[in-house]
Amino acid sequence: MYDLFSLCGDDIARMSDHAAVETMTVARGAVCRAEAVQVHAIARLCKVRGDTRWVADEIALELSISRQAAAGLVDAAEVLTTRLPKLLAAMEHGEVDLRTACKVCDVTATLADEQARAVDDRIAGRLAGKDSEKIRRMARDAVCAIDPDGYAERAKKRRKDRRVELIHAEEGMASLWVYLPAEIASAIYAKVDGIARKLKTKDEDRTLDQLRADVLADLALGKHEGLPGVLAQVYVHVPIDAALGITNTGCELEGHGPIPGEIARQIMADPNSVWRKVTCDPVSGAVLDVGRTRYKPPAALDEFVRVRDRTCRAPGCRRPAQRSDIDHHRDYRRGKNGHTAKTNLTCLCRVHHRLKDVAGWDFRFDGATGELKVTTPTGRCHTTQPEPILKPDVR
């Protein structure tokens, strides 16, 4: 392996793809470790100065960043050195960068110090190889498990903050920003996306992004003519004890994450809601069966695979399974080895569905375990498992 800090542009220009990938990953680890050193140095400076009121101004000058960014570094340094020391250790080992660590700091910001350290303990040793969004979700799930009552109370208060904002941009454009309860936002997006996909015919030159924007504008302005009807589907997973009001934990809105039991029961009580029974393994939490009784059921197998996989199965992809393709891992045209069965079907978003057929990439699906192994053109392997709906007891 090369000495990372002695490399120049000419050295890199002569590298093979394997060497370039290896150098890239080593450099990323070095960045994580350097950021950990910076965190310790900032924490030390704050301690030496005593009154940290002006430390952000000093850091802003030395690092040529805004005072706001410097204040964020000060806050992160305090949290990582006092409340999340194991997360900081993961940075020191080159596993987590500062941007990802700050996401965990944000997720745990409302917790008491003892609770934050409990989250730190719960996610420790599980961070290597995870992308920033996966780590944020792990931390959020840990917060929900450690402080379920506080999480539920904060969720109720957040719903009162719903609002719409208009943000003007350049060249005659603007952003319309809406802050809504997750289940409502998810339902709106599902409806808009469904209509846009129906409009995306071979004669339509607008992209899906453009179509979604146009559909949303037409719906909001009352211009419904010409828009196809779509039944928006949003999946909420509710354990039987939470459905009965015995507990308030374990409920999850697909694509978002945990929601309080009280909110889940409100969704269930909506006259337009449709219930489905999903049978899970009590030990692993894996989906075993999906009930067949529902209004206008889609193909049972299609539904099972989407509920089981939850998202696109490609490593690091979070696109919901309901907006992904059902892929025959082995082409159905190849006879019995390509049969249509749950052991041969996975959810892949359109991008990763196409990537599967690109030369140099290899997707291997184990129908017995549900593991998907993706091998890149340089031979590096990444694996995923379907995330269980019923969270196993980790105690």
Buried (B, 14 or more C-beta within 10 A) or exposed (E): EEEEEEEEEEEEEEBEEEBEBBBEEBEEBEBBBBBBEBBBEBBEBBEEEEEBEEBBEBBBEEEEBEEEEBBBBBBBBBBBBEBBBBBBBBBBBBBBBBEBBBBBBBBBEBBEEEBBBBBBBBBBEEBEEBEBEBBBBBBBBBBBBBBBEBBBEEBEEEEEEEEEEEEEEEEEEEEEEEEBBBBBBBBBBBBBBBBBBBBBEEEEEEEBEEBBBBBBEBBEEEEEEEBEEBEBBBBBBBBEEBBEEEBBBBBBBBBBEBBBBBBBBBBBEEEEEEEBEBEBEEEEBBBEEBEEEBEEBEEEBBBBBBBBBBBBBBBBBBBBBBBBBBBBBBEEEEEEEBEEEEEBBBBBBEEBBEBBEEEEEEBEBEBEEBBBBBBEEEEEEEEBBBBBBBBEEEE
